[in-house]
Amino acid sequence: MPHITLTEGAPGILGPMLFRPETAKPLNELAESLLRGPNSLSQGERELIATYVSSQNDCFFCQTIHGAVAAHHLQGNETLVAETKRAPENASISAKLKALLAIAAKVQGGGKHVKPDDIERARQQGATDLEIHDTVLIAAAFCMYNRYVDGLATWAPHDPNVYRQQGARLATEGYIGSTERQRADSAAQTV
């Protein structure tokens, strides 16, 4: 049960975003920029970073929804998402992404945990400054998103099909306007 009164049936971060739309807008814009904006990392790779950090933070909603978005971008490969969450060093992903996930894990533990050797490893695997920057910011942002979701004890469905459906929608439509779509969906269901 959420710690505050949130829109009933609005899962995870959508509940607090509907509660406070003025803060939802910049949060959605940040997610859109980091996860869908122009970048040499694919949208699937960036969603894997968000998913991995969320799994390290034990945020069920975020790791599940972003895992579904990642899987959608990766031709439905839910197994790869699960492998990456469980043991990224053994997952069937590029050496560069493994190095970036190692940096993300360090950020999740605390920004000062990232060491020059972590950055050098990523560079040796071909990571650019932009990719390193965005990995750090994705990891930091998802620590915030995860704490926002779990700090308010938001509700999260357990049906994987709900996440597959919403993940496909976010993958194709994006994060900008997702709160407004959810508000419209909620209003339509109550009519």
VEXMAR-746399 format. One record per residue: x, y, z negated of N, C-alpha, C in turn; residue in one letter; residue number from 1. Coordinates in Angstrom, 1 decimal. Layout:
VEXMAR-746399
+--------+--------+--------+--------+---------+--------+--------+--------+--------+---------+-----+
!  neast ! nnorth !    nup ! caeast ! canorth !   caup !  ceast ! cnorth !    cup ! residuo ! num !
+--------+--------+--------+--------+---------+--------+--------+--------+--------+---------+-----+
!      X !      Y !      Z !      X !       Y !      Z !      X !      Y !      Z !       a ! NUM !
...
+--------+--------+--------+--------+---------+--------+--------+--------+--------+---------+-----+
END
This chain:
VEXMAR-746399
+--------+--------+--------+--------+---------+--------+--------+--------+--------+---------+-----+
!  neast ! nnorth !    nup ! caeast ! canorth !   caup !  ceast ! cnorth !    cup ! residuo ! num !
+--------+--------+--------+--------+---------+--------+--------+--------+--------+---------+-----+
!    0.8 !   -1.2 !    0.0 !    0.0 !     0.0 !    0.0 !    0.9 !    1.2 !    0.0 !       m !   1 !
!    0.7 !    2.2 !    0.9 !    1.5 !     3.4 !    1.0 !    1.4 !    4.2 !   -0.3 !       p !   2 !
!    2.5 !    4.9 !   -0.6 !    2.6 !     5.7 !   -1.8 !    1.7 !    7.0 !   -1.7 !       h !   3 !
!    1.4 !    7.4 !   -0.5 !    0.5 !     8.5 !   -0.3 !   -0.6 !    8.1 !    0.7 !       i !   4 !
!   -1.6 !    8.9 !    0.8 !   -2.7 !     8.6 !    1.7 !   -2.3 !    8.9 !    3.1 !       t !   5 !
!   -2.3 !    7.8 !    3.9 !   -1.9 !     7.9 !    5.3 !   -3.1 !    7.3 !    6.2 !       l !   6 !
!   -3.1 !    7.6 !    7.4 !   -4.2 !     7.2 !    8.3 !   -4.2 !    5.7 !    8.3 !       t !   7 !
!   -5.4 !    5.1 !    8.0 !   -5.5 !     3.7 !    7.9 !   -5.3 !    3.0 !    9.3 !       e !   8 !
!   -4.5 !    2.0 !    9.3 !   -4.3 !     1.2 !   10.5 !   -3.1 !    1.8 !   11.3 !       g !   9 !
!   -2.6 !    2.9 !   10.9 !   -1.4 !     3.5 !   11.7 !   -0.1 !    2.8 !   11.1 !       a !  10 !
!    0.5 !    2.0 !   11.9 !    1.6 !     1.2 !   11.3 !    2.9 !    2.0 !   11.3 !       p !  11 !
!    3.8 !    1.6 !   10.3 !    5.1 !     2.1 !   10.2 !    5.2 !    3.6 !   10.2 !       g !  12 !
!    6.1 !    4.1 !   11.0 !    6.4 !     5.6 !   11.1 !    5.2 !    6.4 !   11.6 !       i !  13 !
!    4.3 !    5.8 !   12.3 !    3.1 !     6.5 !   12.8 !    2.3 !    7.1 !   11.7 !       l !  14 !
!    2.1 !    6.4 !   10.6 !    1.3 !     6.9 !    9.5 !    1.8 !    8.2 !    9.0 !       g !  15 !
!    3.1 !    8.3 !    8.6 !    3.7 !     9.6 !    8.2 !    3.7 !   10.7 !    9.2 !       p !  16 !
!    3.9 !   10.2 !   10.5 !    3.9 !    11.2 !   11.6 !    2.5 !   11.8 !   11.8 !       m !  17 !
!    1.5 !   11.0 !   11.7 !    0.1 !    11.5 !   11.8 !   -0.2 !   12.4 !   10.6 !       l !  18 !
!    0.3 !   12.1 !    9.4 !    0.2 !    12.9 !    8.2 !    0.8 !   14.3 !    8.4 !       f !  19 !
!    2.0 !   14.3 !    9.0 !    2.7 !    15.6 !    9.1 !    3.2 !   15.8 !   10.6 !       r !  20 !
!    2.3 !   16.1 !   11.5 !    2.6 !    16.2 !   12.9 !    3.7 !   17.2 !   13.2 !       p !  21 !
!    3.8 !   18.3 !   12.4 !    4.8 !    19.3 !   12.6 !    6.2 !   18.7 !   12.4 !       e !  22 !
!    6.4 !   17.7 !   11.6 !    7.7 !    17.0 !   11.5 !    7.8 !   15.9 !   12.5 !       t !  23 !
!    6.7 !   15.3 !   12.9 !    6.7 !    14.2 !   13.9 !    7.3 !   14.7 !   15.2 !       a !  24 !
!    7.0 !   15.9 !   15.6 !    7.5 !    16.4 !   16.9 !    9.0 !   16.4 !   17.1 !       k !  25 !
!    9.8 !   17.0 !   16.1 !   11.2 !    16.9 !   16.3 !   11.8 !   15.5 !   16.1 !       p !  26 !
!   11.1 !   14.7 !   15.2 !   11.6 !    13.3 !   15.1 !   11.4 !   12.5 !   16.4 !       l !  27 !
!   10.3 !   12.7 !   17.0 !   10.1 !    12.0 !   18.3 !   11.0 !   12.6 !   19.4 !       n !  28 !
!   11.2 !   13.8 !   19.4 !   12.2 !    14.4 !   20.4 !   13.6 !   13.9 !   20.2 !       e !  29 !
!   14.0 !   13.7 !   18.9 !   15.3 !    13.1 !   18.7 !   15.4 !   11.7 !   19.2 !       l !  30 !
!   14.4 !   10.9 !   18.9 !   14.3 !     9.5 !   19.3 !   14.3 !    9.5 !   20.9 !       a !  31 !
!   13.6 !   10.3 !   21.5 !   13.5 !    10.4 !   23.0 !   14.9 !   10.7 !   23.6 !       e !  32 !
!   15.5 !   11.7 !   23.0 !   16.8 !    12.1 !   23.5 !   17.9 !   11.0 !   23.3 !       s !  33 !
!   17.9 !   10.4 !   22.1 !   18.9 !     9.4 !   21.8 !   18.7 !    8.0 !   22.6 !       l !  34 !
!   17.4 !    7.6 !   22.7 !   17.1 !     6.3 !   23.1 !   16.7 !    6.2 !   24.6 !       l !  35 !
!   16.3 !    7.4 !   25.2 !   15.8 !     7.4 !   26.6 !   16.5 !    8.4 !   27.4 !       r !  36 !
!   17.2 !    9.4 !   26.9 !   17.8 !    10.4 !   27.7 !   19.0 !    9.9 !   28.5 !       g !  37 !
!   19.5 !   10.7 !   29.4 !   20.6 !    10.3 !   30.2 !   21.8 !    9.8 !   29.4 !       p !  38 !
!   22.4 !    8.7 !   29.8 !   23.5 !     8.1 !   29.0 !   24.1 !    7.0 !   29.8 !       n !  39 !
!   25.3 !    6.7 !   29.6 !   25.9 !     5.6 !   30.3 !   25.6 !    4.3 !   29.6 !       s !  40 !
!   25.1 !    4.3 !   28.4 !   24.6 !     3.1 !   27.7 !   23.1 !    3.0 !   28.2 !       l !  41 !
!   22.7 !    1.8 !   28.5 !   21.4 !     1.5 !   28.9 !   20.4 !    1.8 !   27.8 !       s !  42 !
!   19.1 !    2.0 !   28.2 !   18.1 !     2.1 !   27.1 !   18.1 !    0.9 !   26.3 !       q !  43 !
!   18.2 !   -0.3 !   26.9 !   18.2 !    -1.6 !   26.1 !   19.4 !   -1.6 !   25.1 !       g !  44 !
!   20.6 !   -1.2 !   25.5 !   21.7 !    -1.1 !   24.6 !   21.4 !   -0.2 !   23.4 !       e !  45 !
!   20.9 !    1.0 !   23.7 !   20.7 !     2.0 !   22.7 !   19.6 !    1.5 !   21.7 !       r !  46 !
!   18.5 !    0.8 !   22.3 !   17.5 !     0.2 !   21.4 !   18.1 !   -0.9 !   20.5 !       e !  47 !
!   19.0 !   -1.6 !   21.1 !   19.7 !    -2.7 !   20.3 !   20.5 !   -2.1 !   19.1 !       l !  48 !
!   21.1 !   -0.9 !   19.3 !   21.8 !    -0.2 !   18.2 !   20.8 !    0.2 !   17.1 !       i !  49 !
!   19.7 !    0.8 !   17.6 !   18.6 !     1.2 !   16.6 !   18.1 !   -0.1 !   15.9 !       a !  50 !
!   17.9 !   -1.1 !   16.6 !   17.3 !    -2.4 !   16.0 !   18.3 !   -3.0 !   15.0 !       t !  51 !
!   19.6 !   -3.0 !   15.4 !   20.6 !    -3.6 !   14.5 !   20.7 !   -2.8 !   13.2 !       y !  52 !
!   20.8 !   -1.5 !   13.3 !   20.9 !    -0.6 !   12.1 !   19.6 !   -0.8 !   11.2 !       v !  53 !
!   18.5 !   -0.9 !   11.8 !   17.2 !    -1.0 !   11.1 !   17.2 !   -2.4 !   10.4 !       s !  54 !
!   17.8 !   -3.4 !   11.1 !   17.8 !    -4.8 !   10.4 !   18.8 !   -4.7 !    9.2 !       s !  55 !
!   19.9 !   -4.0 !    9.4 !   20.8 !    -3.9 !    8.3 !   20.2 !   -3.1 !    7.1 !       q !  56 !
!   19.3 !   -2.2 !    7.4 !   18.6 !    -1.5 !    6.3 !   17.4 !   -2.2 !    5.8 !       n !  57 !
!   17.1 !   -3.4 !    6.4 !   16.0 !    -4.3 !    6.0 !   14.6 !   -3.5 !    6.2 !       d !  58 !
!   14.5 !   -2.7 !    7.3 !   13.3 !    -2.0 !    7.6 !   12.5 !   -2.9 !    8.6 !       c !  59 !
!   11.6 !   -3.6 !    8.1 !   10.8 !    -4.5 !    8.9 !   10.2 !   -3.9 !   10.1 !       f !  60 !
!    9.4 !   -2.8 !    9.9 !    8.8 !    -2.1 !   11.0 !    9.7 !   -1.7 !   12.1 !       f !  61 !
!   10.7 !   -0.9 !   11.7 !   11.7 !    -0.3 !   12.7 !   12.4 !   -1.4 !   13.5 !       c !  62 !
!   12.9 !   -2.4 !   12.7 !   13.7 !    -3.4 !   13.5 !   12.8 !   -4.2 !   14.4 !       q !  63 !
!   11.5 !   -4.4 !   14.0 !   10.6 !    -5.2 !   14.9 !   10.1 !   -4.4 !   16.1 !       t !  64 !
!    9.7 !   -3.1 !   15.9 !    9.3 !    -2.3 !   17.0 !   10.4 !   -2.0 !   18.0 !       i !  65 !
!   11.6 !   -1.6 !   17.4 !   12.7 !    -1.3 !   18.3 !   13.3 !   -2.5 !   19.0 !       h !  66 !
!   13.2 !   -3.7 !   18.3 !   13.6 !    -4.9 !   18.9 !   12.6 !   -5.3 !   20.0 !       g !  67 !
!   11.4 !   -5.0 !   19.9 !   10.4 !    -5.2 !   21.0 !   10.7 !   -4.3 !   22.2 !       a !  68 !
!   11.1 !   -3.0 !   21.9 !   11.4 !    -2.1 !   23.0 !   12.7 !   -2.6 !   23.7 !       v !  69 !
!   13.7 !   -3.0 !   22.9 !   14.9 !    -3.5 !   23.4 !   14.7 !   -4.7 !   24.3 !       a !  70 !
!   13.9 !   -5.7 !   23.8 !   13.6 !    -6.9 !   24.6 !   12.9 !   -6.5 !   25.9 !       a !  71 !
!   12.0 !   -5.5 !   25.8 !   11.3 !    -5.1 !   27.1 !   12.3 !   -4.7 !   28.1 !       h !  72 !
!   13.3 !   -3.8 !   27.7 !   14.3 !    -3.3 !   28.6 !   15.3 !   -4.5 !   29.0 !       h !  73 !
!   15.3 !   -5.5 !   28.2 !   16.2 !    -6.7 !   28.5 !   15.5 !   -7.8 !   29.1 !       l !  74 !
!   14.5 !   -7.5 !   30.0 !   13.7 !    -8.5 !   30.6 !   13.0 !   -9.5 !   29.7 !       q !  75 !
!   12.6 !   -9.1 !   28.5 !   11.9 !    -9.9 !   27.6 !   12.7 !  -10.8 !   26.8 !       g !  76 !
!   14.0 !  -10.6 !   26.7 !   15.0 !   -11.4 !   26.0 !   15.0 !  -11.2 !   24.5 !       n !  77 !
!   14.0 !  -11.8 !   23.9 !   13.8 !   -11.7 !   22.4 !   14.9 !  -12.4 !   21.7 !       e !  78 !
!   15.4 !  -13.5 !   22.3 !   16.5 !   -14.3 !   21.7 !   17.8 !  -13.4 !   21.6 !       t !  79 !
!   18.1 !  -12.7 !   22.6 !   19.3 !   -11.8 !   22.5 !   19.1 !  -10.8 !   21.4 !       l !  80 !
!   17.9 !  -10.2 !   21.3 !   17.7 !    -9.3 !   20.2 !   17.9 !   -9.9 !   18.8 !       v !  81 !
!   17.4 !  -11.1 !   18.6 !   17.5 !   -11.8 !   17.4 !   19.0 !  -12.2 !   17.1 !       a !  82 !
!   19.7 !  -12.6 !   18.1 !   21.1 !   -12.9 !   18.0 !   21.9 !  -11.7 !   17.6 !       e !  83 !
!   21.6 !  -10.6 !   18.2 !   22.3 !    -9.3 !   18.0 !   22.1 !   -8.9 !   16.5 !       t !  84 !
!   20.9 !   -9.0 !   16.1 !   20.6 !    -8.6 !   14.7 !   21.3 !   -9.5 !   13.7 !       k !  85 !
!   21.3 !  -10.8 !   14.0 !   21.9 !   -11.8 !   13.1 !   23.4 !  -11.8 !   13.1 !       r !  86 !
!   24.1 !  -11.7 !   14.2 !   25.5 !   -11.8 !   14.3 !   26.0 !  -11.2 !   15.6 !       a !  87 !
!   26.1 !   -9.9 !   15.7 !   26.4 !    -9.2 !   16.9 !   27.8 !   -9.7 !   17.6 !       p !  88 !
!   28.7 !  -10.1 !   16.7 !   30.0 !   -10.5 !   17.3 !   29.8 !  -11.8 !   18.1 !       e !  89 !
!   28.8 !  -12.6 !   17.8 !   28.5 !   -13.8 !   18.5 !   27.5 !  -13.7 !   19.6 !       n !  90 !
!   26.8 !  -12.5 !   19.7 !   25.7 !   -12.4 !   20.7 !   26.3 !  -12.2 !   22.1 !       a !  91 !
!   25.4 !  -12.5 !   23.0 !   25.8 !   -12.4 !   24.5 !   25.7 !  -11.0 !   25.0 !       s !  92 !
!   26.5 !  -10.1 !   24.4 !   26.5 !    -8.7 !   24.8 !   27.9 !   -8.4 !   25.1 !       i !  93 !
!   28.1 !   -7.2 !   25.7 !   29.4 !    -6.8 !   26.1 !   30.4 !   -6.5 !   24.9 !       s !  94 !
!   31.7 !   -6.6 !   25.2 !   32.6 !    -6.3 !   24.1 !   32.5 !   -4.9 !   23.7 !       a !  95 !
!   32.2 !   -4.0 !   24.6 !   32.0 !    -2.6 !   24.3 !   30.8 !   -2.4 !   23.3 !       k !  96 !
!   29.7 !   -3.1 !   23.6 !   28.5 !    -3.0 !   22.7 !   28.8 !   -3.6 !   21.4 !       l !  97 !
!   29.6 !   -4.7 !   21.3 !   30.0 !    -5.3 !   20.0 !   30.8 !   -4.2 !   19.2 !       k !  98 !
!   31.7 !   -3.5 !   19.9 !   32.5 !    -2.5 !   19.2 !   31.7 !   -1.4 !   18.7 !       a !  99 !
!   30.7 !   -1.0 !   19.5 !   29.8 !     0.1 !   19.1 !   28.9 !   -0.3 !   18.0 !       l ! 100 !
!   28.4 !   -1.5 !   18.0 !   27.6 !    -2.0 !   16.9 !   28.4 !   -2.1 !   15.6 !       l ! 101 !
!   29.7 !   -2.4 !   15.7 !   30.6 !    -2.4 !   14.5 !   30.7 !   -1.0 !   13.9 !       a ! 102 !
!   30.8 !    0.0 !   14.8 !   30.7 !     1.4 !   14.3 !   29.4 !    1.7 !   13.7 !       i ! 103 !
!   28.3 !    1.3 !   14.3 !   27.0 !     1.6 !   13.8 !   26.8 !    0.9 !   12.4 !       a ! 104 !
!   27.4 !   -0.3 !   12.2 !   27.3 !    -0.9 !   10.9 !   28.1 !   -0.1 !    9.8 !       a ! 105 !
!   29.2 !    0.4 !   10.2 !   30.0 !     1.3 !    9.3 !   29.2 !    2.5 !    8.9 !       k ! 106 !
!   28.6 !    3.2 !    9.9 !   27.7 !     4.4 !    9.6 !   26.6 !    4.0 !    8.7 !       v ! 107 !
!   26.0 !    2.8 !    8.9 !   24.8 !     2.4 !    8.1 !   25.3 !    2.3 !    6.6 !       q ! 108 !
!   26.5 !    1.9 !    6.4 !   27.0 !     1.8 !    5.0 !   27.5 !    3.1 !    4.5 !       g ! 109 !
!   27.8 !    4.0 !    5.3 !   28.2 !     5.4 !    4.9 !   29.2 !    5.9 !    5.9 !       g ! 110 !
!   28.9 !    7.1 !    6.4 !   29.7 !     7.7 !    7.5 !   31.2 !    7.6 !    7.3 !       g ! 111 !
!   31.7 !    7.8 !    6.1 !   33.1 !     7.7 !    5.8 !   33.7 !    6.3 !    6.0 !       k ! 112 !
!   32.9 !    5.4 !    6.2 !   33.4 !     4.0 !    6.4 !   34.0 !    3.8 !    7.8 !       h ! 113 !
!   33.6 !    4.7 !    8.7 !   34.1 !     4.6 !   10.1 !   35.6 !    5.0 !   10.0 !       v ! 114 !
!   36.4 !    4.2 !   10.5 !   37.9 !     4.5 !   10.5 !   38.4 !    4.6 !   11.9 !       k ! 115 !
!   39.6 !    5.2 !   12.1 !   40.2 !     5.4 !   13.4 !   40.3 !    4.0 !   14.2 !       p ! 116 !
!   40.6 !    3.0 !   13.5 !   40.7 !     1.7 !   14.2 !   39.4 !    1.2 !   14.8 !       d ! 117 !
!   38.2 !    1.6 !   14.2 !   36.9 !     1.3 !   14.7 !   36.7 !    2.0 !   16.0 !       d ! 118 !
!   37.1 !    3.3 !   16.0 !   37.0 !     4.1 !   17.2 !   37.9 !    3.6 !   18.3 !       i ! 119 !
!   39.1 !    3.3 !   17.9 !   40.1 !     2.8 !   18.9 !   39.7 !    1.5 !   19.6 !       e ! 120 !
!   39.1 !    0.6 !   18.8 !   38.6 !    -0.6 !   19.3 !   37.5 !   -0.4 !   20.4 !       r ! 121 !
!   36.6 !    0.6 !   20.1 !   35.5 !     0.9 !   21.0 !   36.1 !    1.5 !   22.3 !       a ! 122 !
!   37.1 !    2.4 !   22.1 !   37.7 !     3.0 !   23.3 !   38.4 !    2.0 !   24.2 !       r ! 123 !
!   39.1 !    1.0 !   23.5 !   39.8 !     0.0 !   24.2 !   38.8 !   -0.9 !   25.1 !       q ! 124 !
!   37.6 !   -0.9 !   24.6 !   36.6 !    -1.7 !   25.3 !   35.8 !   -0.8 !   26.4 !       q ! 125 !
!   36.3 !    0.4 !   26.5 !   35.7 !     1.3 !   27.6 !   34.7 !    2.3 !   27.1 !       g ! 126 !
!   34.5 !    2.4 !   25.8 !   33.5 !     3.4 !   25.3 !   34.0 !    4.8 !   25.4 !       a ! 127 !
!   33.1 !    5.6 !   25.9 !   33.4 !     7.1 !   26.1 !   33.1 !    7.8 !   24.8 !       t ! 128 !
!   33.6 !    9.1 !   24.7 !   33.3 !     9.9 !   23.6 !   31.7 !   10.1 !   23.4 !       d ! 129 !
!   31.0 !   10.2 !   24.5 !   29.6 !    10.4 !   24.4 !   28.9 !    9.1 !   23.8 !       l ! 130 !
!   29.4 !    8.0 !   24.3 !   28.8 !     6.7 !   23.8 !   29.1 !    6.5 !   22.3 !       e ! 131 !
!   30.3 !    6.9 !   21.9 !   30.7 !     6.8 !   20.4 !   29.8 !    7.8 !   19.6 !       i ! 132 !
!   29.7 !    9.0 !   20.1 !   28.9 !    10.1 !   19.5 !   27.5 !    9.6 !   19.3 !       h ! 133 !
!   26.9 !    9.1 !   20.4 !   25.5 !     8.7 !   20.3 !   25.3 !    7.5 !   19.5 !       d ! 134 !
!   26.2 !    6.6 !   19.4 !   26.1 !     5.4 !   18.5 !   26.1 !    5.9 !   17.1 !       t ! 135 !
!   27.0 !    6.8 !   16.7 !   27.0 !     7.3 !   15.4 !   25.7 !    8.0 !   15.1 !       v ! 136 !
!   25.2 !    8.8 !   16.0 !   24.0 !     9.6 !   15.7 !   22.7 !    8.6 !   15.7 !       l ! 137 !
!   22.7 !    7.6 !   16.6 !   21.6 !     6.7 !   16.5 !   21.6 !    6.0 !   15.2 !       i ! 138 !
!   22.8 !    5.5 !   14.7 !   22.9 !     4.8 !   13.4 !   22.4 !    5.8 !   12.3 !       a ! 139 !
!   22.9 !    7.0 !   12.3 !   22.5 !     7.9 !   11.2 !   21.1 !    8.3 !   11.3 !       a ! 140 !
!   20.5 !    8.5 !   12.5 !   19.1 !     8.8 !   12.6 !   18.2 !    7.7 !   12.1 !       a ! 141 !
!   18.6 !    6.4 !   12.5 !   17.8 !     5.3 !   12.1 !   17.9 !    5.0 !   10.6 !       f ! 142 !
!   19.0 !    5.4 !   10.0 !   19.0 !     5.3 !    8.5 !   17.9 !    6.2 !    8.0 !       c ! 143 !
!   17.8 !    7.4 !    8.5 !   16.8 !     8.3 !    8.1 !   15.4 !    7.8 !    8.4 !       m ! 144 !
!   15.2 !    7.4 !    9.7 !   13.8 !     6.8 !   10.0 !   13.4 !    5.7 !    9.1 !       y ! 145 !
!   14.4 !    4.8 !    8.9 !   14.1 !     3.6 !    8.1 !   13.7 !    4.0 !    6.7 !       n ! 146 !
!   14.4 !    4.9 !    6.1 !   14.1 !     5.4 !    4.7 !   12.8 !    6.1 !    4.7 !       r ! 147 !
!   12.5 !    6.8 !    5.7 !   11.2 !     7.5 !    5.8 !   10.0 !    6.5 !    5.8 !       y ! 148 !
!   10.2 !    5.5 !    6.6 !    9.1 !     4.4 !    6.7 !    9.0 !    3.7 !    5.4 !       v ! 149 !
!   10.1 !    3.2 !    4.9 !   10.1 !     2.4 !    3.7 !   10.0 !    3.2 !    2.4 !       d ! 150 !
!   10.4 !    4.4 !    2.4 !   10.3 !     5.3 !    1.2 !    8.8 !    5.7 !    0.9 !       g ! 151 !
!    8.0 !    5.6 !    2.0 !    6.6 !     5.9 !    1.8 !    5.8 !    4.6 !    1.7 !       l ! 152 !
!    6.5 !    3.4 !    1.8 !    5.8 !     2.1 !    1.7 !    4.7 !    2.0 !    2.8 !       a ! 153 !
!    5.1 !    2.3 !    4.0 !    4.1 !     2.3 !    5.1 !    3.7 !    0.8 !    5.4 !       t ! 154 !
!    2.5 !    0.7 !    6.0 !    2.0 !    -0.6 !    6.4 !    2.6 !   -1.1 !    7.7 !       w ! 155 !
!    2.9 !   -2.3 !    7.8 !    3.4 !    -2.9 !    9.1 !    2.7 !   -4.2 !    9.4 !       a ! 156 !
!    2.1 !   -4.3 !   10.6 !    1.5 !    -5.6 !   10.9 !    2.6 !   -6.7 !   11.1 !       p ! 157 !
!    2.2 !   -7.9 !   11.0 !    3.1 !    -9.0 !   11.1 !    2.9 !   -9.8 !   12.4 !       h ! 158 !
!    1.9 !   -9.5 !   13.2 !    1.7 !   -10.2 !   14.5 !    2.7 !   -9.7 !   15.5 !       d ! 159 !
!    3.6 !  -10.6 !   16.0 !    4.6 !   -10.2 !   17.0 !    4.0 !   -9.6 !   18.3 !       p ! 160 !
!    2.8 !  -10.0 !   18.6 !    2.2 !    -9.5 !   19.8 !    1.8 !   -8.0 !   19.7 !       n ! 161 !
!    1.5 !   -7.5 !   18.5 !    1.3 !    -6.1 !   18.4 !    2.6 !   -5.3 !   18.7 !       v ! 162 !
!    3.7 !   -5.8 !   18.3 !    5.0 !    -5.2 !   18.6 !    5.4 !   -5.3 !   20.0 !       y ! 163 !
!    5.1 !   -6.4 !   20.6 !    5.4 !    -6.6 !   22.1 !    4.6 !   -5.6 !   22.9 !       r ! 164 !
!    3.3 !   -5.4 !   22.6 !    2.5 !    -4.5 !   23.3 !    2.9 !   -3.1 !   23.1 !       q ! 165 !
!    3.2 !   -2.7 !   21.8 !    3.6 !    -1.3 !   21.5 !    5.0 !   -1.1 !   22.0 !       q ! 166 !
!    5.9 !   -2.1 !   22.0 !    7.2 !    -2.0 !   22.5 !    7.3 !   -1.7 !   24.0 !       g ! 167 !
!    6.4 !   -2.4 !   24.7 !    6.3 !    -2.2 !   26.2 !    5.8 !   -0.8 !   26.4 !       a ! 168 !
!    4.9 !   -0.3 !   25.7 !    4.3 !     1.0 !   25.8 !    5.4 !    2.1 !   25.6 !       r ! 169 !
!    6.1 !    1.9 !   24.5 !    7.2 !     2.9 !   24.2 !    8.3 !    2.8 !   25.2 !       l ! 170 !
!    8.6 !    1.6 !   25.7 !    9.7 !     1.5 !   26.7 !    9.3 !    2.2 !   28.0 !       a ! 171 !
!    8.1 !    2.2 !   28.4 !    7.6 !     2.8 !   29.6 !    7.2 !    4.2 !   29.5 !       t ! 172 !
!    6.6 !    4.6 !   28.4 !    6.0 !     5.9 !   28.2 !    6.9 !    6.8 !   27.4 !       e ! 173 !
!    7.7 !    6.3 !   26.5 !    8.6 !     7.1 !   25.7 !    8.0 !    7.5 !   24.3 !       g ! 174 !
!    8.8 !    8.2 !   23.6 !    8.5 !     8.6 !   22.2 !    7.8 !   10.0 !   22.1 !       y ! 175 !
!    8.1 !   10.9 !   23.1 !    7.4 !    12.2 !   23.1 !    5.9 !   11.9 !   23.3 !       i ! 176 !
!    5.1 !   12.4 !   22.4 !    3.7 !    12.3 !   22.6 !    3.1 !   11.0 !   22.0 !       g ! 177 !
!    4.0 !   10.1 !   21.4 !    3.5 !     8.9 !   20.9 !    2.6 !    9.1 !   19.7 !       s ! 178 !
!    2.8 !   10.1 !   18.9 !    2.0 !    10.4 !   17.8 !    0.6 !   10.9 !   18.3 !       t ! 179 !
!    0.6 !   11.8 !   19.3 !   -0.7 !    12.2 !   19.8 !   -1.5 !   11.1 !   20.4 !       e ! 180 !
!   -0.8 !   10.2 !   21.1 !   -1.5 !     9.0 !   21.7 !   -2.1 !    8.2 !   20.6 !       r ! 181 !
!   -1.3 !    8.0 !   19.5 !   -1.8 !     7.2 !   18.3 !   -3.0 !    7.9 !   17.7 !       q ! 182 !
!   -3.0 !    9.2 !   17.6 !   -4.1 !    10.0 !   17.0 !   -5.3 !    9.8 !   17.9 !       r ! 183 !
!   -5.1 !    9.9 !   19.2 !   -6.3 !     9.7 !   20.1 !   -6.8 !    8.3 !   20.1 !       a ! 184 !
!   -5.9 !    7.3 !   20.0 !   -6.4 !     5.9 !   19.8 !   -7.2 !    5.7 !   18.6 !       d ! 185 !
!   -6.7 !    6.3 !   17.5 !   -7.3 !     6.1 !   16.2 !   -8.7 !    6.8 !   16.2 !       s ! 186 !
!   -8.8 !    8.0 !   16.8 !  -10.1 !     8.7 !   16.9 !  -11.1 !    7.9 !   17.8 !       a ! 187 !
!  -10.6 !    7.3 !   18.9 !  -11.4 !     6.5 !   19.8 !  -12.0 !    5.3 !   19.1 !       a ! 188 !
!  -11.2 !    4.7 !   18.2 !  -11.6 !     3.5 !   17.4 !  -12.7 !    3.8 !   16.4 !       q ! 189 !
!  -12.7 !    5.0 !   15.9 !  -13.7 !     5.4 !   14.9 !  -15.0 !    5.9 !   15.4 !       t ! 190 !
!  -15.0 !    6.1 !   16.8 !  -16.2 !     6.6 !   17.4 !  -17.2 !    5.5 !   17.7 !       v ! 191 !
+--------+--------+--------+--------+---------+--------+--------+--------+--------+---------+-----+
END
